[in-house]
Amino acid sequence: MPSQNADPGSATGHVFEKLTTGRGNTLLALFAVLLPAIAAFAILYRQGISVPYQDDYAAILEFAVNYDESPALKTKLLHVATDQVNEYKLSFEHFIAASDLELTHHLNFGFLTGLGNSFLLAIAYLLWRTYQQDEQDLDRRLLAFLPINLIFFSLTYWENLNWATTDLQNIPVIFFSLLAIYLLFPGRRFGPARLQMLFACLAATLAACSSANGFLLGPVGLLIFWPRRAYAKSLLWCASLAPPFAAYLYHFSVPPHPVHWAAYLTRPLFFLAFLGCAIPFRWPAALLGIGILAILGRAVRSRFDRANPVAFYFAVWIIATATLVAWVRGALGFGLTSRYSIYSILLLVFCYSFLAHSLRSRWSLRSRKRFYLASVLVAVMMCVLADIGAYQYLSERRGMILRGIEMYRANPEVNSPMIDPRILKAYPGENLFEQRTLTGAIRKHIYTLPPKQEIR
């Protein structure tokens, strides 16, 4: 304590210096946490494009034409709820496209992709709420969250982004699923109030409307409710998934896919590779998947569901998603794509958080600091390498799309915007379909190609 004869002015200056130093540290930590998101969105903005691409022609343009031609409100709503694209019924995406059409009378793909990309920020905020340590001051909470944010904004999942169809399917289903589980555990304890339970059910409904794996919230929810004897809430939870499930059953057609029975043997490998596909190579991804499973098993044995139930049950939902994808895609012989890696990224976030939690009581302060510094270093390297790769891949995709659009402009009656040789080989009629769909949407004034000078 300062002596009674100490100069009051010097004491005040000392306190002010401590306050300003603390604020400076907080701002520095906040900037470090925000920097990965800033870098990611700078890449997305630089490589953004406001024209349709691949699945956009069937999922958005063709849907918009059918929606616009429907004379009655009932028929329009039926299109939004039940129109099928491949094996999916994208009610949420179709609602966004229909709203854009109703409000502005034309489709704006720049708006659609921008909205889809923005869900990354919403997910990041939920991760902050899920993984923050409330007992620490803000500086420490920000520093603890830094590796998580670096991992999450490592754009290994670039294929989902700047592409309206995947932007409004694969990203929202993750946000709504995490939100639904988060709302069930206010203060990390089960027992949502009535209004909060209704919002959780609404989030579950929107997850199922976004993509099919949103329905996996059903069994995950029962895993939460039944041990706690919350039977009434479990019924309400299942009822919230009934409307999107009914929409799926309405005139659902199974797409014909040639299945080779030998492909079923690849399911376990595909499952493991799905878990670890933050690494873009199958066998290393499978090895990483084994490591992730081992950490998840340790989390189950240590009852991590009591320490952080939101993180735990969200990881369970991702494991269920991996099982579903391995069963369907693995059997069909589909290879891994970067769009799945966002699930692997989220599992890596879980693994880091669990290890940091479990080692807190076992290791010395010096060992924990070494673990943290090593984690930050690995996360920085991962983020930088992934962002560099994403910039290159998105640039290549953007260039290909622009070349196709320019070919279409030269002769819209003959030329197709589809010039990807891989897609043309796998789907020989795709070029003709995209040419006809784009021409039809333009003629009906549903969509207009932006002028050349406005395409960034």
C-alpha positions as CSV (number, residue, x, y, z in Angstrom):
1,M,0.0,0.0,0.0
2,P,1.3,3.5,-0.7
3,S,2.4,5.5,2.4
4,Q,0.3,8.3,3.7
5,N,3.0,10.8,2.7
6,A,2.9,9.7,-1.0
7,D,2.2,12.3,-3.6
8,P,-1.5,12.0,-4.5
9,G,-0.7,13.2,-8.0
10,S,1.8,10.4,-8.6
11,A,-0.6,7.8,-7.2
12,T,-3.3,9.0,-9.6
13,G,-0.9,8.9,-12.5
14,H,0.0,5.3,-11.6
15,V,-3.6,4.2,-11.5
16,F,-4.3,6.0,-14.9
17,E,-1.2,4.3,-16.4
18,K,-2.5,0.9,-15.3
19,L,-6.0,1.6,-16.7
20,T,-4.7,2.8,-20.0
21,T,-2.3,-0.2,-20.2
22,G,-5.2,-2.5,-19.5
23,R,-7.3,-0.9,-22.2
24,G,-4.4,-1.1,-24.6
25,N,-4.0,-4.8,-23.9
26,T,-7.8,-5.4,-24.4
27,L,-7.8,-3.5,-27.7
28,L,-4.8,-5.5,-28.9
29,A,-6.4,-8.8,-27.9
30,L,-9.7,-7.8,-29.5
31,F,-7.8,-6.9,-32.8
32,A,-6.0,-10.2,-32.7
33,V,-9.4,-12.1,-32.3
34,L,-11.1,-10.1,-35.1
35,L,-8.1,-10.3,-37.6
36,P,-8.9,-13.8,-38.9
37,A,-12.5,-12.8,-39.6
38,I,-11.3,-9.6,-41.3
39,A,-8.9,-11.5,-43.5
40,A,-11.5,-14.1,-44.4
41,F,-14.1,-11.5,-45.4
42,A,-11.5,-9.5,-47.3
43,I,-10.8,-12.6,-49.4
44,L,-14.5,-13.3,-49.9
45,Y,-15.1,-9.7,-51.0
46,R,-12.1,-9.6,-53.4
47,Q,-13.2,-12.9,-55.0
48,G,-16.9,-12.2,-54.9
49,I,-19.1,-12.4,-57.9
50,S,-22.8,-11.6,-58.5
51,V,-23.7,-14.2,-61.1
52,P,-25.1,-17.8,-60.7
53,Y,-22.8,-20.8,-60.5
54,Q,-23.6,-24.6,-61.1
55,D,-26.3,-25.6,-58.6
56,D,-27.6,-22.0,-58.6
57,Y,-29.3,-22.7,-61.9
58,A,-31.5,-25.5,-60.6
59,A,-31.8,-24.5,-56.9
60,I,-32.4,-20.7,-57.4
61,L,-33.0,-19.7,-61.0
62,E,-35.3,-22.6,-62.0
63,F,-37.1,-22.3,-58.7
64,A,-37.6,-18.6,-59.2
65,V,-39.1,-19.1,-62.7
66,N,-41.6,-21.7,-61.3
67,Y,-42.4,-19.5,-58.3
68,D,-43.0,-16.5,-60.5
69,E,-45.3,-18.4,-62.9
70,S,-47.4,-19.7,-60.0
71,P,-50.7,-17.7,-60.0
72,A,-51.9,-18.4,-56.4
73,L,-50.3,-17.7,-53.0
74,K,-50.9,-21.3,-52.0
75,T,-49.0,-22.6,-55.0
76,K,-46.1,-20.2,-54.3
77,L,-45.9,-21.4,-50.7
78,L,-45.9,-25.0,-51.8
79,H,-43.0,-24.2,-54.2
80,V,-41.0,-22.7,-51.3
81,A,-41.7,-25.6,-49.0
82,T,-41.5,-28.6,-51.3
83,D,-39.4,-27.9,-54.4
84,Q,-36.7,-30.6,-54.6
85,V,-33.1,-30.1,-55.7
86,N,-31.3,-33.4,-56.1
87,E,-32.1,-35.1,-52.8
88,Y,-32.7,-31.9,-50.9
89,K,-35.7,-29.7,-50.2
90,L,-34.1,-26.3,-49.4
91,S,-37.1,-24.5,-47.8
92,F,-35.0,-21.9,-46.1
93,E,-32.9,-21.1,-49.2
94,H,-36.1,-20.9,-51.3
95,F,-37.7,-18.6,-48.8
96,I,-34.8,-16.2,-49.0
97,A,-34.8,-16.3,-52.8
98,A,-38.6,-15.8,-52.9
99,S,-38.4,-12.9,-50.5
100,D,-35.7,-11.3,-52.7
101,L,-38.0,-11.8,-55.7
102,E,-41.0,-10.4,-53.9
103,L,-39.3,-7.3,-52.5
104,T,-37.1,-6.3,-55.4
105,H,-38.8,-8.2,-58.3
106,H,-35.5,-9.7,-59.4
107,L,-32.7,-11.9,-58.0
108,N,-29.5,-10.4,-56.7
109,F,-26.8,-13.1,-56.4
110,G,-24.4,-10.6,-54.7
111,F,-27.0,-10.2,-51.9
112,L,-27.6,-14.0,-51.7
113,T,-24.0,-14.9,-51.3
114,G,-23.3,-12.0,-49.0
115,L,-26.2,-13.1,-46.7
116,G,-24.9,-16.7,-46.7
117,N,-21.3,-15.6,-45.9
118,S,-22.6,-13.5,-43.0
119,F,-23.8,-16.6,-41.2
120,L,-20.1,-17.3,-40.5
121,L,-20.1,-14.2,-38.2
122,A,-23.2,-15.5,-36.4
123,I,-21.6,-18.9,-35.9
124,A,-18.4,-17.2,-34.6
125,Y,-20.5,-15.3,-32.0
126,L,-22.2,-18.5,-30.9
127,L,-18.7,-20.2,-30.6
128,W,-17.7,-17.2,-28.4
129,R,-20.7,-17.7,-26.2
130,T,-20.2,-21.5,-26.1
131,Y,-16.4,-21.6,-25.4
132,Q,-15.8,-18.5,-23.4
133,Q,-14.7,-18.8,-19.7
134,D,-17.0,-16.5,-17.7
135,E,-14.8,-16.6,-14.6
136,Q,-11.9,-14.8,-16.3
137,D,-11.5,-11.1,-17.2
138,L,-12.1,-9.9,-20.7
139,D,-8.4,-10.0,-21.7
140,R,-8.0,-13.6,-20.8
141,R,-11.3,-14.6,-22.4
142,L,-10.2,-12.9,-25.6
143,L,-6.8,-14.6,-25.5
144,A,-8.4,-18.0,-24.8
145,F,-10.8,-17.5,-27.7
146,L,-8.0,-16.6,-30.2
147,P,-7.0,-20.1,-31.2
148,I,-10.6,-21.0,-31.7
149,N,-11.3,-18.0,-34.0
150,L,-8.1,-18.7,-35.9
151,I,-9.2,-22.3,-36.5
152,F,-12.7,-21.4,-37.4
153,F,-11.8,-18.8,-39.9
154,S,-9.3,-21.1,-41.6
155,L,-11.1,-21.1,-45.0
156,T,-10.5,-24.8,-45.8
157,Y,-14.3,-24.8,-46.5
158,W,-14.0,-22.2,-49.3
159,E,-16.1,-24.2,-51.6
160,N,-19.2,-23.3,-49.6
161,L,-18.6,-19.6,-49.9
162,N,-19.3,-17.0,-52.6
163,W,-21.8,-19.6,-54.0
164,A,-25.4,-18.8,-53.3
165,T,-26.7,-22.4,-53.1
166,T,-24.1,-23.7,-50.7
167,D,-23.9,-20.4,-48.8
168,L,-27.6,-20.6,-47.9
169,Q,-27.6,-24.4,-47.3
170,N,-24.4,-25.6,-45.6
171,I,-23.7,-22.6,-43.5
172,P,-27.2,-21.8,-42.0
173,V,-27.8,-25.4,-41.0
174,I,-24.7,-25.3,-38.8
175,F,-25.8,-21.9,-37.3
176,F,-29.4,-23.0,-36.6
177,S,-28.3,-26.4,-35.2
178,L,-25.7,-24.8,-32.8
179,L,-28.3,-22.1,-31.8
180,A,-31.0,-24.8,-31.1
181,I,-28.6,-26.7,-28.8
182,Y,-27.3,-23.5,-27.2
183,L,-30.8,-22.3,-26.3
184,L,-31.5,-25.6,-24.4
185,F,-28.7,-24.8,-21.9
186,P,-29.0,-21.3,-20.4
187,G,-26.0,-20.8,-18.3
188,R,-24.6,-24.2,-19.4
189,R,-27.4,-25.9,-17.4
190,F,-30.3,-27.7,-18.9
191,G,-33.6,-26.0,-18.1
192,P,-34.8,-23.5,-20.8
193,A,-37.7,-21.3,-19.9
194,R,-40.8,-21.6,-22.0
195,L,-40.0,-18.8,-24.4
196,Q,-36.4,-20.0,-24.8
197,M,-37.6,-23.6,-25.5
198,L,-39.9,-22.2,-28.2
199,F,-37.0,-20.4,-29.8
200,A,-34.9,-23.5,-29.6
201,C,-37.6,-25.5,-31.4
202,L,-37.9,-22.7,-34.0
203,A,-34.1,-22.9,-34.6
204,A,-34.4,-26.7,-35.0
205,T,-37.1,-26.2,-37.6
206,L,-35.0,-23.7,-39.5
207,A,-32.0,-26.1,-39.4
208,A,-34.1,-28.9,-41.0
209,C,-35.4,-26.4,-43.5
210,S,-31.8,-25.5,-44.4
211,S,-30.4,-29.0,-45.1
212,A,-31.3,-32.6,-44.4
213,N,-28.8,-33.1,-41.6
214,G,-30.8,-30.6,-39.6
215,F,-33.2,-33.5,-38.9
216,L,-30.4,-35.1,-36.9
217,L,-31.2,-32.6,-34.1
218,G,-34.2,-34.9,-33.4
219,P,-32.2,-37.9,-32.0
220,V,-29.6,-35.5,-30.4
221,G,-32.4,-33.7,-28.7
222,L,-33.9,-36.9,-27.3
223,L,-30.4,-37.8,-26.0
224,I,-30.6,-34.5,-24.1
225,F,-34.3,-34.7,-22.9
226,W,-34.8,-38.4,-22.0
227,P,-32.1,-38.8,-19.3
228,R,-33.5,-35.6,-17.7
229,R,-37.1,-37.0,-17.9
230,A,-38.2,-33.9,-19.9
231,Y,-40.7,-35.9,-21.9
232,A,-43.1,-33.0,-22.7
233,K,-40.2,-31.0,-24.0
234,S,-39.0,-33.9,-26.1
235,L,-42.5,-34.1,-27.7
236,L,-42.4,-30.4,-28.5
237,W,-38.9,-30.8,-29.9
238,C,-40.0,-33.6,-32.2
239,A,-43.1,-31.7,-33.2
240,S,-40.9,-28.8,-34.4
241,L,-39.3,-31.1,-36.9
242,A,-42.6,-32.4,-38.2
243,P,-43.4,-29.6,-40.7
244,P,-40.1,-29.8,-42.6
245,F,-40.3,-33.6,-42.5
246,A,-43.8,-33.4,-44.0
247,A,-42.4,-31.2,-46.8
248,Y,-39.7,-33.8,-47.5
249,L,-42.3,-36.6,-47.8
250,Y,-44.5,-34.5,-50.2
251,H,-43.7,-35.9,-53.7
252,F,-40.1,-36.8,-52.7
253,S,-38.2,-38.6,-55.5
254,V,-35.0,-40.6,-54.9
255,P,-32.4,-39.4,-57.4
256,P,-31.1,-42.4,-59.5
257,H,-27.5,-43.1,-58.7
258,P,-25.5,-46.1,-59.9
259,V,-24.2,-47.8,-56.8
260,H,-21.4,-50.3,-56.8
261,W,-21.6,-52.6,-53.8
262,A,-17.8,-52.5,-53.3
263,A,-18.3,-48.8,-52.5
264,Y,-20.1,-49.8,-49.3
265,L,-16.8,-51.1,-47.9
266,T,-15.4,-47.5,-48.1
267,R,-17.9,-46.2,-45.5
268,P,-15.7,-46.5,-42.4
269,L,-12.8,-44.8,-44.3
270,F,-15.0,-42.1,-45.6
271,F,-16.4,-41.5,-42.0
272,L,-12.9,-41.1,-40.6
273,A,-11.8,-38.9,-43.5
274,F,-14.9,-36.8,-43.0
275,L,-14.0,-36.1,-39.4
276,G,-10.5,-35.1,-40.4
277,C,-11.1,-33.4,-43.8
278,A,-9.6,-30.1,-42.6
279,I,-6.6,-31.9,-44.1
280,P,-7.4,-32.1,-47.9
281,F,-6.0,-35.6,-48.4
282,R,-7.9,-38.7,-47.7
283,W,-5.5,-40.9,-45.8
284,P,-4.0,-38.1,-43.6
285,A,-7.6,-36.9,-43.1
286,A,-8.6,-40.4,-41.9
287,L,-5.6,-40.4,-39.4
288,L,-6.7,-37.1,-38.1
289,G,-10.3,-38.5,-37.8
290,I,-9.0,-41.3,-35.6
291,G,-7.3,-38.7,-33.4
292,I,-10.5,-36.7,-33.2
293,L,-12.5,-39.8,-32.3
294,A,-10.0,-40.6,-29.6
295,I,-10.3,-37.2,-28.0
296,L,-14.1,-37.4,-28.3
297,G,-14.1,-40.7,-26.5
298,R,-12.0,-39.2,-23.8
299,A,-14.5,-36.3,-23.5
300,V,-17.3,-38.8,-23.1
301,R,-15.4,-40.7,-20.3
302,S,-14.6,-37.5,-18.5
303,R,-18.2,-36.3,-18.7
304,F,-17.4,-33.2,-20.5
305,D,-21.1,-32.9,-21.2
306,R,-21.4,-31.6,-17.7
307,A,-18.7,-28.9,-18.1
308,N,-19.8,-27.7,-21.5
309,P,-23.0,-29.4,-22.7
310,V,-23.5,-27.1,-25.7
311,A,-20.1,-27.9,-27.1
312,F,-20.5,-31.6,-26.3
313,Y,-23.9,-32.2,-27.9
314,F,-23.0,-30.0,-30.9
315,A,-20.1,-32.4,-31.4
316,V,-22.5,-35.3,-31.2
317,W,-24.6,-33.7,-33.9
318,I,-21.5,-33.4,-36.1
319,I,-20.7,-37.1,-35.5
320,A,-24.2,-37.9,-36.6
321,T,-23.8,-35.8,-39.7
322,A,-20.5,-37.6,-40.5
323,T,-22.3,-40.9,-40.2
324,L,-25.1,-39.8,-42.5
325,V,-22.8,-38.4,-45.1
326,A,-20.6,-41.5,-45.0
327,W,-23.7,-43.7,-45.4
328,V,-25.0,-41.8,-48.4
329,R,-22.0,-40.2,-50.1
330,G,-19.6,-42.9,-49.3
331,A,-21.8,-45.6,-50.7
332,L,-22.2,-43.6,-53.9
333,G,-18.5,-43.3,-54.4
334,F,-18.3,-39.6,-53.9
335,G,-15.0,-38.1,-52.9
336,L,-14.4,-35.7,-50.1
337,T,-14.9,-32.0,-51.0
338,S,-13.8,-29.0,-49.2
339,R,-17.4,-28.0,-48.3
340,Y,-17.4,-30.8,-45.6
341,S,-14.3,-29.5,-44.0
342,I,-16.2,-26.9,-42.0
343,Y,-17.5,-29.8,-39.8
344,S,-13.9,-31.0,-39.3
345,I,-12.9,-27.5,-38.4
346,L,-15.6,-27.3,-35.7
347,L,-14.5,-30.6,-34.3
348,L,-11.0,-29.3,-34.1
349,V,-12.3,-26.3,-32.1
350,F,-14.1,-28.8,-29.8
351,C,-10.9,-30.9,-29.3
352,Y,-8.8,-27.8,-28.5
353,S,-11.4,-26.6,-26.0
354,F,-11.6,-30.0,-24.3
355,L,-7.9,-30.4,-24.1
356,A,-7.4,-26.9,-22.7
357,H,-10.1,-27.7,-20.1
358,S,-8.8,-31.1,-19.1
359,L,-5.2,-30.1,-18.8
360,R,-6.0,-27.1,-16.7
361,S,-6.1,-29.1,-13.5
362,R,-3.3,-31.5,-14.4
363,W,-0.5,-29.4,-15.8
364,S,1.6,-26.7,-14.2
365,L,1.1,-23.1,-15.2
366,R,4.2,-23.2,-17.4
367,S,3.0,-26.3,-19.2
368,R,-0.3,-24.8,-19.9
369,K,1.3,-21.7,-21.3
370,R,3.4,-23.8,-23.6
371,F,0.3,-25.7,-24.7
372,Y,-1.5,-22.4,-25.4
373,L,1.5,-20.9,-27.3
374,A,1.9,-24.1,-29.4
375,S,-1.9,-24.0,-30.1
376,V,-1.8,-20.4,-31.3
377,L,1.2,-21.1,-33.5
378,V,-0.4,-24.1,-35.1
379,A,-3.7,-22.2,-35.5
380,V,-1.9,-19.3,-37.1
381,M,-0.1,-21.5,-39.6
382,M,-3.3,-23.3,-40.4
383,C,-5.3,-20.1,-40.9
384,V,-2.6,-18.5,-43.1
385,L,-2.1,-21.6,-45.3
386,A,-5.9,-22.2,-45.6
387,D,-6.6,-18.5,-46.5
388,I,-3.9,-18.5,-49.2
389,G,-5.3,-21.7,-50.7
390,A,-8.9,-20.3,-50.5
391,Y,-7.8,-17.1,-52.2
392,Q,-6.2,-19.1,-55.1
393,Y,-9.1,-21.5,-55.5
394,L,-11.8,-18.8,-55.3
395,S,-9.8,-16.7,-57.8
396,E,-9.7,-19.7,-60.2
397,R,-13.4,-20.4,-59.8
398,R,-14.2,-16.7,-60.3
399,G,-12.2,-16.6,-63.5
400,M,-13.8,-19.7,-64.9
401,I,-17.3,-18.3,-64.1
402,L,-16.5,-15.0,-65.8
403,R,-15.2,-16.7,-68.9
404,G,-18.4,-18.7,-69.1
405,I,-20.6,-15.7,-68.7
406,E,-18.7,-13.8,-71.4
407,M,-19.1,-16.8,-73.8
408,Y,-22.8,-16.7,-73.0
409,R,-23.0,-12.9,-73.7
410,A,-21.5,-13.4,-77.1
411,N,-24.3,-15.7,-78.2
412,P,-27.0,-16.4,-75.6
413,E,-29.0,-18.6,-77.9
414,V,-26.2,-21.1,-78.4
415,N,-23.4,-20.7,-75.8
416,S,-23.7,-21.9,-72.3
417,P,-22.1,-20.3,-69.2
418,M,-21.0,-23.8,-68.1
419,I,-17.5,-24.4,-69.3
420,D,-16.1,-26.6,-66.4
421,P,-14.8,-29.8,-68.1
422,R,-15.2,-31.9,-65.0
423,I,-18.9,-31.1,-64.7
424,L,-19.5,-31.5,-68.4
425,K,-17.9,-35.0,-68.2
426,A,-20.0,-36.0,-65.2
427,Y,-23.2,-34.4,-66.4
428,P,-23.2,-34.1,-70.2
429,G,-26.5,-32.2,-70.4
430,E,-25.6,-29.6,-67.7
431,N,-24.4,-27.0,-70.2
432,L,-27.7,-27.0,-72.2
433,F,-29.7,-26.9,-69.0
434,E,-27.8,-23.8,-67.7
435,Q,-28.1,-22.0,-71.0
436,R,-31.9,-22.6,-71.2
437,T,-32.4,-21.7,-67.5
438,L,-30.4,-18.5,-67.6
439,T,-32.1,-17.4,-70.9
440,G,-35.5,-18.1,-69.5
441,A,-34.9,-16.2,-66.3
442,I,-33.6,-13.2,-68.2
443,R,-36.5,-13.2,-70.6
444,K,-38.9,-13.2,-67.7
445,H,-37.0,-10.3,-66.1
446,I,-36.4,-12.5,-63.0
447,Y,-32.6,-12.0,-63.4
448,T,-30.4,-9.7,-65.3
449,L,-26.7,-10.2,-65.9
450,P,-24.8,-7.2,-64.4
451,P,-22.9,-5.0,-66.8
452,K,-19.3,-6.0,-67.5
453,Q,-17.9,-3.0,-65.6
454,E,-19.9,-3.8,-62.5
455,I,-18.6,-7.4,-62.2
456,R,-15.8,-7.2,-59.8
